Amino acid sequence: MRVTKRTNIAMRVLMYCAANSGHLVTKADIAKCCNASENHLAQVIHQLAQLKYLHTQRGRNGGLTLGRAQQDIAIGDVFRAIEGPVPLAECFADTDDTCPLVESCRLRGALTAAAESFYSHLDGITLADLVCDNTPLLDLLTDAKCTKPSCSSAMEVA
């Protein structure tokens, strides 16, 4: 299974916002720190805001914050929401399925179970698990002049 670039960027955005939970962050801040284009970020941020993972504030003093507490953001849910139903093989596609083995092949069931196992494992991991007390990550994602969040303060929604 391969994670799409969109999901990878979504996780970077969420981790960046979690690491900087004490203040609003900007798309430009995230782009610079996470090595992503602002255009691609804009699309991902919009989707995360629609899904209520982010709160956005427009205007000159605008920016982003987490829309939920870190411990309430299950990584499996984020992956499902961003990835959507990804066809793992041709037989998963609603259209253009030309596989002659569909009626008797057991691979589809095995792949479905494997994908669900993947997501189920991620369901047990929260954004707080990824960020909280992860000093090397916090060093990469926080501005030197900002204070790094502790576990208790990082879990509050700004």
C-alpha positions in Angstrom: 0.0 0.0 0.0 1.3 3.4 -0.9 0.2 6.7 0.7 -0.6 9.4 -1.7 1.2 12.7 -1.7 -2.0 14.4 -0.6 -2.2 12.3 2.5 1.5 12.8 3.2 1.0 16.6 3.0 -2.1 16.4 5.1 -0.2 14.7 7.9 2.6 17.3 7.7 0.0 20.1 8.0 -1.6 18.4 11.0 1.7 17.7 12.7 2.9 21.3 12.0 -0.3 22.7 13.5 -0.1 20.4 16.5 3.6 21.3 17.1 2.6 25.0 17.0 -0.6 24.8 18.9 0.0 28.0 20.8 -0.6 30.3 17.9 -2.0 30.6 14.4 0.3 29.3 11.6 0.3 30.3 8.0 0.3 28.3 4.8 3.7 30.0 4.0 5.1 28.8 7.3 4.1 25.2 6.6 5.3 25.3 3.0 8.7 26.5 4.0 9.1 24.0 6.9 7.5 21.0 5.2 8.9 21.4 1.7 5.5 21.6 0.0 4.1 24.1 -2.6 1.6 26.6 -1.3 -0.8 25.7 -4.1 -0.8 22.0 -3.2 -1.1 23.0 0.5 -4.1 25.2 -0.2 -6.0 22.3 -1.6 -5.1 20.0 1.3 -5.8 22.7 3.9 -9.2 23.3 2.3 -10.1 19.6 2.5 -8.8 19.3 6.1 -10.9 22.4 7.1 -14.0 20.9 5.4 -13.4 17.7 7.4 -13.1 19.8 10.6 -9.5 18.8 11.3 -8.4 22.4 10.9 -9.9 25.8 11.8 -9.0 28.5 9.3 -9.1 32.2 10.0 -9.1 34.6 7.0 -7.7 38.0 6.9 -4.4 39.9 7.5 -3.9 38.2 10.9 -5.3 34.9 9.7 -3.9 31.4 9.8 -4.6 27.9 10.8 -5.1 25.9 14.0 -6.3 22.4 14.8 -10.0 22.1 14.6 -10.0 19.3 17.2 -7.8 18.3 20.1 -4.8 16.2 19.1 -5.9 13.2 21.0 -9.2 13.3 19.2 -7.6 13.0 15.7 -7.2 9.3 14.8 -4.7 8.9 12.0 -6.7 6.1 10.5 -9.7 8.4 10.1 -7.5 11.1 8.5 -6.1 8.5 6.0 -9.6 7.2 5.1 -10.9 10.7 4.6 -8.0 11.9 2.5 -7.3 8.7 0.6 -10.9 7.8 -0.1 -11.8 4.5 -1.5 -8.6 3.7 -3.4 -8.8 0.8 -5.8 -5.9 -1.5 -4.8 -6.3 -3.6 -7.9 -8.3 -3.3 -11.2 -11.1 -5.4 -9.8 -11.9 -2.7 -7.2 -12.6 -0.1 -9.9 -16.3 0.7 -10.6 -15.5 1.1 -14.3 -12.8 -0.2 -16.6 -12.6 -3.6 -14.8 -11.5 -6.0 -17.6 -10.2 -8.7 -15.3 -11.7 -12.1 -16.4 -11.0 -13.6 -12.9 -13.3 -11.4 -10.8 -16.0 -14.0 -10.2 -13.6 -16.6 -8.8 -10.5 -14.7 -7.6 -9.9 -14.5 -3.9 -7.3 -11.8 -4.2 -9.8 -9.0 -3.8 -11.0 -10.3 -0.4 -7.4 -10.7 0.7 -6.5 -7.2 -0.4 -9.6 -5.8 1.3 -8.7 -7.5 4.6 -5.1 -6.2 4.3 -6.2 -2.6 3.7 -8.7 -2.8 6.6 -5.9 -4.1 8.8 -3.7 -1.2 7.8 -6.4 1.4 8.6 -7.3 -0.4 11.9 -3.8 -0.2 13.0 -3.7 3.6 12.3 -7.0 4.0 14.2 -5.1 3.3 17.4 -2.7 6.2 16.7 -3.6 9.8 17.4 -2.0 13.0 16.3 -0.9 13.5 19.9 0.9 10.1 19.8 2.9 11.4 16.8 3.7 14.8 18.2 3.6 14.9 21.9 7.0 14.5 23.6 8.6 14.0 20.2 11.4 16.4 20.7 13.2 15.8 17.4 9.9 16.4 15.5 9.1 19.5 17.6 12.6 20.9 16.9 12.0 20.6 13.2 8.4 22.0 13.2 8.5 24.8 15.7 10.0 28.2 15.4 12.9 28.7 17.7 11.3 31.7 19.3 8.1 29.8 20.1 7.8 27.6 23.1 7.4 23.9 22.4 4.1 22.5 23.7 4.0 20.1 26.5 1.7 17.0 26.3 -1.0 18.7 28.3 -1.0 22.0 26.5 -0.5 20.4 23.1 -3.8 18.5 23.5 -5.9 21.6 23.9 -7.5 23.1 20.8 -6.5 26.7 20.3 
